[in-house]
């Protein structure tokens, strides 16, 4: 992967995740690329936030 993004949202809606997956699937199909979504546990979330802050 050339780019890594961390997306933070306060939405707990399963619909949000479904729509994000749908968008990425279409984009990847249209651009012949790949994407992966990883959900972080609490420890990983804290570590990611600390990295972003610095």
PDBQT receptor file of N, H, CA, C and O in Angstrom, charges set to zero:
ATOM      1  N   UNK A   1       0.849  -1.178   0.000  1.00  0.00    +0.000 N 
ATOM      2  CA  UNK A   1       0.000   0.000   0.000  1.00  0.00    +0.000 C 
ATOM      3  C   UNK A   1       0.894   1.241   0.000  1.00  0.00    +0.000 C 
ATOM      4  O   UNK A   1       1.858   1.336   0.760  1.00  0.00    +0.000 OA
ATOM      5  N   UNK A   2       0.554   2.171  -0.858  1.00  0.00    +0.000 N 
ATOM      6  H   UNK A   2      -0.229   2.094  -1.475  1.00  0.00    +0.000 HD
ATOM      7  CA  UNK A   2       1.308   3.410  -0.939  1.00  0.00    +0.000 C 
ATOM      8  C   UNK A   2       0.841   4.444   0.066  1.00  0.00    +0.000 C 
ATOM      9  O   UNK A   2       1.640   5.259   0.527  1.00  0.00    +0.000 OA
ATOM     10  N   UNK A   3      -0.427   4.428   0.413  1.00  0.00    +0.000 N 
ATOM     11  H   UNK A   3      -1.076   3.765   0.039  1.00  0.00    +0.000 HD
ATOM     12  CA  UNK A   3      -0.998   5.420   1.318  1.00  0.00    +0.000 C 
ATOM     13  C   UNK A   3      -1.724   4.723   2.450  1.00  0.00    +0.000 C 
ATOM     14  O   UNK A   3      -2.384   3.702   2.254  1.00  0.00    +0.000 OA
ATOM     15  N   UNK A   4      -1.592   5.287   3.629  1.00  0.00    +0.000 N 
ATOM     16  H   UNK A   4      -1.056   6.116   3.788  1.00  0.00    +0.000 HD
ATOM     17  CA  UNK A   4      -2.324   4.782   4.789  1.00  0.00    +0.000 C 
ATOM     18  C   UNK A   4      -3.060   5.959   5.398  1.00  0.00    +0.000 C 
ATOM     19  O   UNK A   4      -2.472   7.012   5.645  1.00  0.00    +0.000 OA
ATOM     20  N   UNK A   5      -4.356   5.775   5.641  1.00  0.00    +0.000 N 
ATOM     21  H   UNK A   5      -4.833   4.919   5.440  1.00  0.00    +0.000 HD
ATOM     22  CA  UNK A   5      -5.181   6.825   6.214  1.00  0.00    +0.000 C 
ATOM     23  C   UNK A   5      -5.831   6.298   7.485  1.00  0.00    +0.000 C 
ATOM     24  O   UNK A   5      -6.180   5.121   7.574  1.00  0.00    +0.000 OA
ATOM     25  N   UNK A   6      -5.987   7.164   8.448  1.00  0.00    +0.000 N 
ATOM     26  H   UNK A   6      -5.704   8.121   8.375  1.00  0.00    +0.000 HD
ATOM     27  CA  UNK A   6      -6.746   6.842   9.647  1.00  0.00    +0.000 C 
ATOM     28  C   UNK A   6      -7.961   7.756   9.640  1.00  0.00    +0.000 C 
ATOM     29  O   UNK A   6      -7.837   8.979   9.570  1.00  0.00    +0.000 OA
ATOM     30  N   UNK A   7      -9.115   7.153   9.714  1.00  0.00    +0.000 N 
ATOM     31  H   UNK A   7      -9.215   6.160   9.771  1.00  0.00    +0.000 HD
ATOM     32  CA  UNK A   7     -10.369   7.896   9.698  1.00  0.00    +0.000 C 
ATOM     33  C   UNK A   7     -11.013   7.761  11.066  1.00  0.00    +0.000 C 
ATOM     34  O   UNK A   7     -11.246   6.651  11.545  1.00  0.00    +0.000 OA
ATOM     35  N   UNK A   8     -11.297   8.884  11.689  1.00  0.00    +0.000 N 
ATOM     36  H   UNK A   8     -11.107   9.786  11.301  1.00  0.00    +0.000 HD
ATOM     37  CA  UNK A   8     -11.933   8.876  13.006  1.00  0.00    +0.000 C 
ATOM     38  C   UNK A   8     -13.321   9.483  12.862  1.00  0.00    +0.000 C 
ATOM     39  O   UNK A   8     -13.479  10.560  12.288  1.00  0.00    +0.000 OA
ATOM     40  N   UNK A   9     -14.320   8.788  13.383  1.00  0.00    +0.000 N 
ATOM     41  H   UNK A   9     -14.192   7.913  13.849  1.00  0.00    +0.000 HD
ATOM     42  CA  UNK A   9     -15.681   9.300  13.329  1.00  0.00    +0.000 C 
ATOM     43  C   UNK A   9     -16.378   9.023  14.654  1.00  0.00    +0.000 C 
ATOM     44  O   UNK A   9     -16.021   8.087  15.370  1.00  0.00    +0.000 OA
ATOM     45  N   UNK A  10     -17.359   9.831  14.970  1.00  0.00    +0.000 N 
ATOM     46  H   UNK A  10     -17.649  10.591  14.389  1.00  0.00    +0.000 HD
ATOM     47  CA  UNK A  10     -18.133   9.579  16.185  1.00  0.00    +0.000 C 
ATOM     48  C   UNK A  10     -19.416   8.815  15.866  1.00  0.00    +0.000 C 
ATOM     49  O   UNK A  10     -20.261   8.617  16.739  1.00  0.00    +0.000 OA
ATOM     50  N   UNK A  11     -19.553   8.393  14.623  1.00  0.00    +0.000 N 
ATOM     51  H   UNK A  11     -18.867   8.554  13.914  1.00  0.00    +0.000 HD
ATOM     52  CA  UNK A  11     -20.722   7.620  14.218  1.00  0.00    +0.000 C 
ATOM     53  C   UNK A  11     -20.553   6.167  14.639  1.00  0.00    +0.000 C 
ATOM     54  O   UNK A  11     -19.535   5.541  14.345  1.00  0.00    +0.000 OA
ATOM     55  N   UNK A  12     -21.554   5.638  15.325  1.00  0.00    +0.000 N 
ATOM     56  H   UNK A  12     -22.381   6.147  15.563  1.00  0.00    +0.000 HD
ATOM     57  CA  UNK A  12     -21.526   4.219  15.668  1.00  0.00    +0.000 C 
ATOM     58  C   UNK A  12     -22.452   3.440  14.740  1.00  0.00    +0.000 C 
ATOM     59  O   UNK A  12     -22.800   2.290  15.006  1.00  0.00    +0.000 OA
ATOM     60  N   UNK A  13     -22.835   4.080  13.668  1.00  0.00    +0.000 N 
ATOM     61  H   UNK A  13     -22.552   5.015  13.452  1.00  0.00    +0.000 HD
ATOM     62  CA  UNK A  13     -23.783   3.497  12.726  1.00  0.00    +0.000 C 
ATOM     63  C   UNK A  13     -23.118   2.444  11.846  1.00  0.00    +0.000 C 
ATOM     64  O   UNK A  13     -22.078   2.702  11.240  1.00  0.00    +0.000 OA
ATOM     65  N   UNK A  14     -23.715   1.265  11.779  1.00  0.00    +0.000 N 
ATOM     66  H   UNK A  14     -24.560   1.055  12.272  1.00  0.00    +0.000 HD
ATOM     67  CA  UNK A  14     -23.238   0.229  10.864  1.00  0.00    +0.000 C 
ATOM     68  C   UNK A  14     -23.426   0.694   9.427  1.00  0.00    +0.000 C 
ATOM     69  O   UNK A  14     -22.695   0.264   8.534  1.00  0.00    +0.000 OA
ATOM     70  N   UNK A  15     -24.402   1.570   9.198  1.00  0.00    +0.000 N 
ATOM     71  H   UNK A  15     -24.995   1.920   9.924  1.00  0.00    +0.000 HD
ATOM     72  CA  UNK A  15     -24.658   2.100   7.866  1.00  0.00    +0.000 C 
ATOM     73  C   UNK A  15     -23.464   2.909   7.358  1.00  0.00    +0.000 C 
ATOM     74  O   UNK A  15     -23.147   2.862   6.170  1.00  0.00    +0.000 OA
ATOM     75  N   UNK A  16     -22.805   3.646   8.246  1.00  0.00    +0.000 N 
ATOM     76  H   UNK A  16     -23.063   3.684   9.212  1.00  0.00    +0.000 HD
ATOM     77  CA  UNK A  16     -21.632   4.423   7.865  1.00  0.00    +0.000 C 
ATOM     78  C   UNK A  16     -20.552   3.499   7.313  1.00  0.00    +0.000 C 
ATOM     79  O   UNK A  16     -19.985   3.760   6.252  1.00  0.00    +0.000 OA
ATOM     80  N   UNK A  17     -20.275   2.425   8.034  1.00  0.00    +0.000 N 
ATOM     81  H   UNK A  17     -20.736   2.213   8.895  1.00  0.00    +0.000 HD
ATOM     82  CA  UNK A  17     -19.255   1.469   7.596  1.00  0.00    +0.000 C 
ATOM     83  C   UNK A  17     -19.655   0.818   6.282  1.00  0.00    +0.000 C 
ATOM     84  O   UNK A  17     -18.814   0.632   5.402  1.00  0.00    +0.000 OA
ATOM     85  N   UNK A  18     -20.922   0.471   6.138  1.00  0.00    +0.000 N 
ATOM     86  H   UNK A  18     -21.605   0.622   6.853  1.00  0.00    +0.000 HD
ATOM     87  CA  UNK A  18     -21.416  -0.160   4.916  1.00  0.00    +0.000 C 
ATOM     88  C   UNK A  18     -21.224   0.780   3.717  1.00  0.00    +0.000 C 
ATOM     89  O   UNK A  18     -20.784   0.352   2.650  1.00  0.00    +0.000 OA
ATOM     90  N   UNK A  19     -21.557   2.058   3.903  1.00  0.00    +0.000 N 
ATOM     91  H   UNK A  19     -21.915   2.406   4.770  1.00  0.00    +0.000 HD
ATOM     92  CA  UNK A  19     -21.417   3.025   2.813  1.00  0.00    +0.000 C 
ATOM     93  C   UNK A  19     -19.952   3.284   2.477  1.00  0.00    +0.000 C 
ATOM     94  O   UNK A  19     -19.606   3.445   1.307  1.00  0.00    +0.000 OA
ATOM     95  N   UNK A  20     -19.099   3.324   3.478  1.00  0.00    +0.000 N 
ATOM     96  H   UNK A  20     -19.380   3.193   4.429  1.00  0.00    +0.000 HD
ATOM     97  CA  UNK A  20     -17.667   3.495   3.244  1.00  0.00    +0.000 C 
ATOM     98  C   UNK A  20     -17.120   2.305   2.457  1.00  0.00    +0.000 C 
ATOM     99  O   UNK A  20     -16.355   2.485   1.510  1.00  0.00    +0.000 OA
ATOM    100  N   UNK A  21     -17.504   1.109   2.844  1.00  0.00    +0.000 N 
ATOM    101  H   UNK A  21     -18.126   0.963   3.614  1.00  0.00    +0.000 HD
ATOM    102  CA  UNK A  21     -17.074  -0.093   2.120  1.00  0.00    +0.000 C 
ATOM    103  C   UNK A  21     -17.553  -0.068   0.674  1.00  0.00    +0.000 C 
ATOM    104  O   UNK A  21     -16.806  -0.420  -0.239  1.00  0.00    +0.000 OA
ATOM    105  N   UNK A  22     -18.793   0.349   0.468  1.00  0.00    +0.000 N 
ATOM    106  H   UNK A  22     -19.400   0.635   1.210  1.00  0.00    +0.000 HD
ATOM    107  CA  UNK A  22     -19.355   0.406  -0.888  1.00  0.00    +0.000 C 
ATOM    108  C   UNK A  22     -18.579   1.401  -1.744  1.00  0.00    +0.000 C 
ATOM    109  O   UNK A  22     -18.238   1.111  -2.890  1.00  0.00    +0.000 OA
ATOM    110  N   UNK A  23     -18.302   2.579  -1.178  1.00  0.00    +0.000 N 
ATOM    111  H   UNK A  23     -18.580   2.815  -0.247  1.00  0.00    +0.000 HD
ATOM    112  CA  UNK A  23     -17.534   3.591  -1.911  1.00  0.00    +0.000 C 
ATOM    113  C   UNK A  23     -16.155   3.068  -2.276  1.00  0.00    +0.000 C 
ATOM    114  O   UNK A  23     -15.725   3.196  -3.422  1.00  0.00    +0.000 OA
ATOM    115  N   UNK A  24     -15.457   2.477  -1.305  1.00  0.00    +0.000 N 
ATOM    116  H   UNK A  24     -15.807   2.373  -0.374  1.00  0.00    +0.000 HD
ATOM    117  CA  UNK A  24     -14.100   1.988  -1.577  1.00  0.00    +0.000 C 
ATOM    118  C   UNK A  24     -14.103   0.852  -2.595  1.00  0.00    +0.000 C 
ATOM    119  O   UNK A  24     -13.214   0.774  -3.443  1.00  0.00    +0.000 OA
ATOM    120  N   UNK A  25     -15.082  -0.013  -2.516  1.00  0.00    +0.000 N 
ATOM    121  H   UNK A  25     -15.804   0.050  -1.827  1.00  0.00    +0.000 HD
ATOM    122  CA  UNK A  25     -15.178  -1.109  -3.484  1.00  0.00    +0.000 C 
ATOM    123  C   UNK A  25     -15.330  -0.581  -4.906  1.00  0.00    +0.000 C 
ATOM    124  O   UNK A  25     -14.662  -1.049  -5.828  1.00  0.00    +0.000 OA
ATOM    125  N   UNK A  26     -16.225   0.408  -5.074  1.00  0.00    +0.000 N 
ATOM    126  H   UNK A  26     -16.768   0.788  -4.325  1.00  0.00    +0.000 HD
ATOM    127  CA  UNK A  26     -16.433   0.988  -6.399  1.00  0.00    +0.000 C 
ATOM    128  C   UNK A  26     -15.179   1.713  -6.870  1.00  0.00    +0.000 C 
ATOM    129  O   UNK A  26     -14.767   1.559  -8.020  1.00  0.00    +0.000 OA
ATOM    130  N   UNK A  27     -14.574   2.500  -5.991  1.00  0.00    +0.000 N 
ATOM    131  H   UNK A  27     -14.909   2.625  -5.057  1.00  0.00    +0.000 HD
ATOM    132  CA  UNK A  27     -13.366   3.241  -6.363  1.00  0.00    +0.000 C 
ATOM    133  C   UNK A  27     -12.254   2.278  -6.787  1.00  0.00    +0.000 C 
ATOM    134  O   UNK A  27     -11.584   2.501  -7.796  1.00  0.00    +0.000 OA
ATOM    135  N   UNK A  28     -12.064   1.221  -6.022  1.00  0.00    +0.000 N 
ATOM    136  H   UNK A  28     -12.608   1.039  -5.202  1.00  0.00    +0.000 HD
ATOM    137  CA  UNK A  28     -11.003   0.261  -6.341  1.00  0.00    +0.000 C 
ATOM    138  C   UNK A  28     -11.275  -0.449  -7.661  1.00  0.00    +0.000 C 
ATOM    139  O   UNK A  28     -10.356  -0.691  -8.444  1.00  0.00    +0.000 OA
ATOM    140  N   UNK A  29     -12.529  -0.779  -7.904  1.00  0.00    +0.000 N 
ATOM    141  H   UNK A  29     -13.276  -0.583  -7.268  1.00  0.00    +0.000 HD
ATOM    142  CA  UNK A  29     -12.899  -1.426  -9.162  1.00  0.00    +0.000 C 
ATOM    143  C   UNK A  29     -12.632  -0.471 -10.332  1.00  0.00    +0.000 C 
ATOM    144  O   UNK A  29     -12.085  -0.871 -11.360  1.00  0.00    +0.000 OA
ATOM    145  N   UNK A  30     -13.023   0.783 -10.163  1.00  0.00    +0.000 N 
ATOM    146  H   UNK A  30     -13.467   1.109  -9.328  1.00  0.00    +0.000 HD
ATOM    147  CA  UNK A  30     -12.864   1.773 -11.230  1.00  0.00    +0.000 C 
ATOM    148  C   UNK A  30     -11.407   2.119 -11.505  1.00  0.00    +0.000 C 
ATOM    149  O   UNK A  30     -11.055   2.474 -12.630  1.00  0.00    +0.000 OA
ATOM    150  N   UNK A  31     -10.564   2.019 -10.494  1.00  0.00    +0.000 N 
ATOM    151  H   UNK A  31     -10.850   1.730  -9.580  1.00  0.00    +0.000 HD
ATOM    152  CA  UNK A  31      -9.164   2.437 -10.638  1.00  0.00    +0.000 C 
ATOM    153  C   UNK A  31      -8.186   1.270 -10.606  1.00  0.00    +0.000 C 
ATOM    154  O   UNK A  31      -6.973   1.476 -10.579  1.00  0.00    +0.000 OA
ATOM    155  N   UNK A  32      -8.708   0.046 -10.610  1.00  0.00    +0.000 N 
ATOM    156  H   UNK A  32      -9.694  -0.121 -10.631  1.00  0.00    +0.000 HD
ATOM    157  CA  UNK A  32      -7.886  -1.163 -10.556  1.00  0.00    +0.000 C 
ATOM    158  C   UNK A  32      -6.878  -1.081  -9.403  1.00  0.00    +0.000 C 
ATOM    159  O   UNK A  32      -5.676  -1.275  -9.586  1.00  0.00    +0.000 OA
ATOM    160  N   UNK A  33      -7.402  -0.792  -8.225  1.00  0.00    +0.000 N 
ATOM    161  H   UNK A  33      -8.378  -0.636  -8.076  1.00  0.00    +0.000 HD
ATOM    162  CA  UNK A  33      -6.558  -0.668  -7.034  1.00  0.00    +0.000 C 
ATOM    163  C   UNK A  33      -7.164  -1.493  -5.896  1.00  0.00    +0.000 C 
ATOM    164  O   UNK A  33      -8.222  -2.103  -6.056  1.00  0.00    +0.000 OA
ATOM    165  N   UNK A  34      -6.496  -1.505  -4.767  1.00  0.00    +0.000 N 
ATOM    166  H   UNK A  34      -5.637  -1.010  -4.637  1.00  0.00    +0.000 HD
ATOM    167  CA  UNK A  34      -6.955  -2.261  -3.607  1.00  0.00    +0.000 C 
ATOM    168  C   UNK A  34      -7.008  -1.359  -2.386  1.00  0.00    +0.000 C 
ATOM    169  O   UNK A  34      -6.280  -0.370  -2.297  1.00  0.00    +0.000 OA
ATOM    170  N   UNK A  35      -7.869  -1.706  -1.458  1.00  0.00    +0.000 N 
ATOM    171  H   UNK A  35      -8.460  -2.510  -1.530  1.00  0.00    +0.000 HD
ATOM    172  CA  UNK A  35      -7.971  -0.990  -0.192  1.00  0.00    +0.000 C 
ATOM    173  C   UNK A  35      -8.357  -1.991   0.890  1.00  0.00    +0.000 C 
ATOM    174  O   UNK A  35      -8.958  -3.028   0.609  1.00  0.00    +0.000 OA
ATOM    175  N   UNK A  36      -8.008  -1.670   2.109  1.00  0.00    +0.000 N 
ATOM    176  H   UNK A  36      -7.519  -0.828   2.337  1.00  0.00    +0.000 HD
ATOM    177  CA  UNK A  36      -8.376  -2.512   3.242  1.00  0.00    +0.000 C 
ATOM    178  C   UNK A  36      -8.816  -1.615   4.390  1.00  0.00    +0.000 C 
ATOM    179  O   UNK A  36      -8.258  -0.537   4.598  1.00  0.00    +0.000 OA
ATOM    180  N   UNK A  37      -9.802  -2.061   5.118  1.00  0.00    +0.000 N 
ATOM    181  H   UNK A  37     -10.255  -2.936   4.948  1.00  0.00    +0.000 HD
ATOM    182  CA  UNK A  37     -10.284  -1.327   6.285  1.00  0.00    +0.000 C 
ATOM    183  C   UNK A  37      -9.974  -2.163   7.516  1.00  0.00    +0.000 C 
ATOM    184  O   UNK A  37     -10.312  -3.345   7.579  1.00  0.00    +0.000 OA
ATOM    185  N   UNK A  38      -9.332  -1.544   8.484  1.00  0.00    +0.000 N 
ATOM    186  H   UNK A  38      -9.057  -0.584   8.432  1.00  0.00    +0.000 HD
ATOM    187  CA  UNK A  38      -9.011  -2.201   9.739  1.00  0.00    +0.000 C 
ATOM    188  C   UNK A  38      -9.656  -1.421  10.878  1.00  0.00    +0.000 C 
ATOM    189  O   UNK A  38      -9.489  -0.205  10.976  1.00  0.00    +0.000 OA
ATOM    190  N   UNK A  39     -10.376  -2.106  11.717  1.00  0.00    +0.000 N 
ATOM    191  H   UNK A  39     -10.511  -3.094  11.637  1.00  0.00    +0.000 HD
ATOM    192  CA  UNK A  39     -10.940  -1.470  12.904  1.00  0.00    +0.000 C 
ATOM    193  C   UNK A  39      -9.958  -1.688  14.052  1.00  0.00    +0.000 C 
ATOM    194  O   UNK A  39      -9.482  -2.801  14.276  1.00  0.00    +0.000 OA
ATOM    195  N   UNK A  40      -9.669  -0.621  14.763  1.00  0.00    +0.000 N 
ATOM    196  H   UNK A  40     -10.055   0.283  14.581  1.00  0.00    +0.000 HD
ATOM    197  CA  UNK A  40      -8.675  -0.682  15.828  1.00  0.00    +0.000 C 
ATOM    198  C   UNK A  40      -9.320  -0.950  17.174  1.00  0.00    +0.000 C 
ATOM    199  O   UNK A  40     -10.418  -0.474  17.461  1.00  0.00    +0.000 OA
ATOM    200  N   UNK A  41      -8.619  -1.724  17.998  1.00  0.00    +0.000 N 
ATOM    201  H   UNK A  41      -7.727  -2.111  17.765  1.00  0.00    +0.000 HD
ATOM    202  CA  UNK A  41      -9.076  -1.902  19.377  1.00  0.00    +0.000 C 
ATOM    203  C   UNK A  41      -8.659  -0.670  20.175  1.00  0.00    +0.000 C 
ATOM    204  O   UNK A  41      -8.003   0.222  19.637  1.00  0.00    +0.000 OA
ATOM    205  N   UNK A  42      -9.030  -0.614  21.436  1.00  0.00    +0.000 N 
ATOM    206  H   UNK A  42      -9.563  -1.339  21.873  1.00  0.00    +0.000 HD
ATOM    207  CA  UNK A  42      -8.778   0.587  22.245  1.00  0.00    +0.000 C 
ATOM    208  C   UNK A  42      -7.291   0.922  22.363  1.00  0.00    +0.000 C 
ATOM    209  O   UNK A  42      -6.914   2.091  22.282  1.00  0.00    +0.000 OA
ATOM    210  N   UNK A  43      -6.452  -0.084  22.552  1.00  0.00    +0.000 N 
ATOM    211  H   UNK A  43      -6.758  -1.034  22.618  1.00  0.00    +0.000 HD
ATOM    212  CA  UNK A  43      -5.014   0.157  22.664  1.00  0.00    +0.000 C 
ATOM    213  C   UNK A  43      -4.466   0.738  21.368  1.00  0.00    +0.000 C 
ATOM    214  O   UNK A  43      -3.714   1.713  21.393  1.00  0.00    +0.000 OA
ATOM    215  N   UNK A  44      -4.833   0.153  20.250  1.00  0.00    +0.000 N 
ATOM    216  H   UNK A  44      -5.443  -0.639  20.231  1.00  0.00    +0.000 HD
ATOM    217  CA  UNK A  44      -4.363   0.643  18.957  1.00  0.00    +0.000 C 
ATOM    218  C   UNK A  44      -4.888   2.045  18.680  1.00  0.00    +0.000 C 
ATOM    219  O   UNK A  44      -4.178   2.870  18.105  1.00  0.00    +0.000 OA
ATOM    220  N   UNK A  45      -6.130   2.321  19.085  1.00  0.00    +0.000 N 
ATOM    221  H   UNK A  45      -6.706   1.650  19.552  1.00  0.00    +0.000 HD
ATOM    222  CA  UNK A  45      -6.693   3.672  18.905  1.00  0.00    +0.000 C 
ATOM    223  C   UNK A  45      -5.853   4.700  19.651  1.00  0.00    +0.000 C 
ATOM    224  O   UNK A  45      -5.509   5.747  19.102  1.00  0.00    +0.000 OA
ATOM    225  N   UNK A  46      -5.524   4.395  20.907  1.00  0.00    +0.000 N 
ATOM    226  H   UNK A  46      -5.803   3.545  21.353  1.00  0.00    +0.000 HD
ATOM    227  CA  UNK A  46      -4.713   5.336  21.697  1.00  0.00    +0.000 C 
ATOM    228  C   UNK A  46      -3.347   5.558  21.053  1.00  0.00    +0.000 C 
ATOM    229  O   UNK A  46      -2.864   6.689  20.989  1.00  0.00    +0.000 OA
ATOM    230  N   UNK A  47      -2.727   4.486  20.579  1.00  0.00    +0.000 N 
ATOM    231  H   UNK A  47      -3.119   3.568  20.631  1.00  0.00    +0.000 HD
ATOM    232  CA  UNK A  47      -1.412   4.604  19.940  1.00  0.00    +0.000 C 
ATOM    233  C   UNK A  47      -1.501   5.435  18.664  1.00  0.00    +0.000 C 
ATOM    234  O   UNK A  47      -0.636   6.273  18.410  1.00  0.00    +0.000 OA
ATOM    235  N   UNK A  48      -2.527   5.213  17.868  1.00  0.00    +0.000 N 
ATOM    236  H   UNK A  48      -3.230   4.532  18.075  1.00  0.00    +0.000 HD
ATOM    237  CA  UNK A  48      -2.694   5.968  16.629  1.00  0.00    +0.000 C 
ATOM    238  C   UNK A  48      -2.896   7.451  16.921  1.00  0.00    +0.000 C 
ATOM    239  O   UNK A  48      -2.314   8.302  16.249  1.00  0.00    +0.000 OA
ATOM    240  N   UNK A  49      -3.708   7.759  17.909  1.00  0.00    +0.000 N 
ATOM    241  H   UNK A  49      -4.181   7.068  18.455  1.00  0.00    +0.000 HD
ATOM    242  CA  UNK A  49      -3.954   9.151  18.277  1.00  0.00    +0.000 C 
ATOM    243  C   UNK A  49      -2.668   9.817  18.754  1.00  0.00    +0.000 C 
ATOM    244  O   UNK A  49      -2.424  10.978  18.427  1.00  0.00    +0.000 OA
ATOM    245  N   UNK A  50      -1.852   9.117  19.511  1.00  0.00    +0.000 N 
ATOM    246  H   UNK A  50      -2.050   8.173  19.777  1.00  0.00    +0.000 HD
ATOM    247  CA  UNK A  50      -0.585   9.668  19.978  1.00  0.00    +0.000 C 
ATOM    248  C   UNK A  50       0.349   9.944  18.804  1.00  0.00    +0.000 C 
ATOM    249  O   UNK A  50       1.035  10.966  18.794  1.00  0.00    +0.000 OA
ATOM    250  N   UNK A  51       0.389   9.051  17.815  1.00  0.00    +0.000 N 
ATOM    251  H   UNK A  51      -0.168   8.220  17.822  1.00  0.00    +0.000 HD
ATOM    252  CA  UNK A  51       1.222   9.256  16.639  1.00  0.00    +0.000 C 
ATOM    253  C   UNK A  51       0.747  10.492  15.876  1.00  0.00    +0.000 C 
ATOM    254  O   UNK A  51       1.562  11.298  15.427  1.00  0.00    +0.000 OA
ATOM    255  N   UNK A  52      -0.554  10.638  15.731  1.00  0.00    +0.000 N 
ATOM    256  H   UNK A  52      -1.216   9.983  16.095  1.00  0.00    +0.000 HD
ATOM    257  CA  UNK A  52      -1.113  11.759  14.993  1.00  0.00    +0.000 C 
ATOM    258  C   UNK A  52      -0.823  13.085  15.694  1.00  0.00    +0.000 C 
ATOM    259  O   UNK A  52      -0.538  14.088  15.039  1.00  0.00    +0.000 OA
ATOM    260  N   UNK A  53      -0.893  13.090  17.005  1.00  0.00    +0.000 N 
ATOM    261  H   UNK A  53      -1.124  12.276  17.538  1.00  0.00    +0.000 HD
ATOM    262  CA  UNK A  53      -0.664  14.320  17.775  1.00  0.00    +0.000 C 
ATOM    263  C   UNK A  53       0.768  14.815  17.640  1.00  0.00    +0.000 C 
ATOM    264  O   UNK A  53       1.009  16.021  17.701  1.00  0.00    +0.000 OA
ATOM    265  N   UNK A  54       1.712  13.916  17.459  1.00  0.00    +0.000 N 
ATOM    266  H   UNK A  54       1.516  12.936  17.409  1.00  0.00    +0.000 HD
ATOM    267  CA  UNK A  54       3.133  14.308  17.415  1.00  0.00    +0.000 C 
ATOM    268  C   UNK A  54       3.593  14.691  16.063  1.00  0.00    +0.000 C 
ATOM    269  O   UNK A  54       4.760  15.040  15.884  1.00  0.00    +0.000 OA
TER     270      UNK A  54
